[in-house]
Amino acid sequence: MTLAATRRKPSLRGDGLGTVLLFLPPALLVFTIFVVLPIGEASWFSLFDWNGYGSPQHFVALRNYVRLLAFVPFRTALLNNLLVIAISLCIQIPVAIGAASLLSGPGRLTVVMRLILFLPYILAEVAAGLIWRFVFDGNFGLVAVAARELGMNAPFMLADPDLARVALMVVVTWKYFGFHMMLVLAGLQGIDPELRQAARMDGATGAQIFRHVTLPLLRPTLRVSVFFAVIGSLQLFDIVMPLTAGGPGNATQTMATFLYNFGITRMKIGFGSAVGVVLFLISATFSIVYNRWVPGER
Amino acid sequence: MSADARDRTGYAIACAGLVVLALFVLVPLLATALGGLKTLGALRSDPFGFPLHPRWGNYGGILAGGRYWRLLGNSLLIASVVTAITVVLAAMAAFVLAHLHFFGREMLASYLMLGLMFPAATAILPLFIQVRDLGLLDTYAGLILAEVAFALSMSILLFRNFFRQLPVELFEAARMDGCSYARIFVSITLPLCRPIVTTVAIITFVSSWNNYMLPLILLDTPSRYPWPLGVMDYQGQYSTEWQLVLAFITLTILPAILVFVLAQKQIVAGLTAGAVKG
């Protein structure tokens, strides 16, 4: 809306202005105080060495960032976030597409199956993390018992850095693929079934129809799916805390758990804020670039 | 092999894959629920099997104690208030942003959408300082306002998109009749927007019910904890007695599963609408 257009159509006659002043400020105020100000403050605090008491005095310029980027646990955390993104895009979404195309029809069994596969998504991350902590437990867990049955040594998956990372990827997949499946199902419902019938009449195989008809039409859905997979992967926190708390030896830290473990529990506000700013810059850059360069329609 | 036969073989393999996927989802959940009925020894020797001598006492003890009910009560209180405030604030803001023309409207709308661009984790440290300086640390007021703030962007977006689809003639006619905007909001918009209220309420309630990070940072007193913090506490306390922890986990996720089974249509639609319409 341009200024000129606004002038030509002044619709704040009568009680318009009053309504704006009554309806908008509550949301603006809460949002500003609890979301925007903290983000702004994070970039300010990140320039100080500060324990959170009094006011920040010890200005260190960009030293927190330099330390952060050289700090091995943070690099591990960053890599873990990238790994989660890769797993989400290369395993979760393809599995979701596969499951959705098999479950797009009517029928009671399909509906029940869909709900089962969606179930992990509605459960709290904390519960998912704890359940899988049990599954991977070296003494009582399902994986350990299965290994013993097969005559192998029971692995303590969560005590081994590499296995713990694998475990985390398994849990992330378990928790979120159902969400992507539902998105794809919604997308499939928007596709005219006649298109597929027409392709079949022309002699296309199931695989060809999927590749050349269904997949291109799912593009807008997949665009949304990928966006949520990336943003969700970047903020991974709730699953990691009950599962490994970032251990063993920081092997499964993510940027968010790193921020919590090194910033908040040690009250290193400056250092922790720098982590927040890095996480913000990555997320915001991704959002902007993605929304600008990956078009929704065709 | 003909194309048709290949299609059929492929289909069979795919269906087998689905069954494996369903087992992957269900086995951990069932093992958790059944594990809560076992002794520690039985858990170690046979975690998959059905317990021959179910120990209902594991569950009974938790249900008889006050801890479980208090955690659920706290969560219910927090999530209900967060949902109510979010719906009201978001609907009001979205109404103005959808129906009134004023200078800076699009800028304000974009500003309120900022929350969609980054995760809450980025701001938790200064948020902690902010809430502390407001004197709201370890209070429900602080936690609830913070949760509302982080729910606003998505909610306003959903409401605004919905309001924009309502026919303009409706409002123009009402204005001709001398109806105030506030009156239009209450008597015309709100009654028409029940579906979107349901969607926003479901998204907000579920995310508050499951929220772990914000209460972890903003609350201190265990008696005020919502259940995700409480179940972590419980696990820390009884970490050597998995059977009790499993029973506790099962009971805490039970309400979510029950509600999901009863209202699956609305919940699936609600939780995916946020992504699709946003």
Interface residues (C-beta under 8 A of the other chain):
Chain A: M1 L3 T6 K9 P10 S11 L12 G14 D15 G16 L17 T19 V20 L22 F23 L24 P26 A27 L28 V30 F31 I33 F34 V35 V36 L37 P38 I39 E41 A42 F45 G52 V95 G98 A99 L102 L103 M113 L115 I116 L117 F118 L119 P120 Y121 I122 L123 A124 E125 V126 A127 L130 I131 W132 R133 F134 V135 D137 N139 F140 G141 L142 V145 W174 G178 F179 M182 L183 A186 T205 G206 A207 T221 V224 S225 F228 I231 L234 Q235 F237 D238 M241 P242 M255 A256 L259 Y260 G263 I264 I269 G272 S273 G276 V277 L279 F280 S283 A284 S287 I288
Chain B: A3 R6 D7 G10 Y11 A14 C15 G17 L18 L21 A22 F24 V25 L26 V27 P28 L29 A31 T32 G35 L40 L43 R44 D46 P47 F48 L89 A90 M92 A93 F95 V96 L97 L100 H101 F102 F103 R105 E106 L108 Y111 L112 L114 G115 L116 M117 F118 P119 A120 A121 T122 A123 I124 L125 P126 L127 F128 I129 Q130 V131 L145 A146 V148 A149 F150 L152 S153 I156 S180 Y181 A182 F185 V206 W209 N210 Y212 M213 L216 I217 W227 P228 V231 M232 Q235 W242 V245 L246 I249 T252 I253 A256 I257 F260 V261 Q264 I267 V268 L271 T272 A275 V276
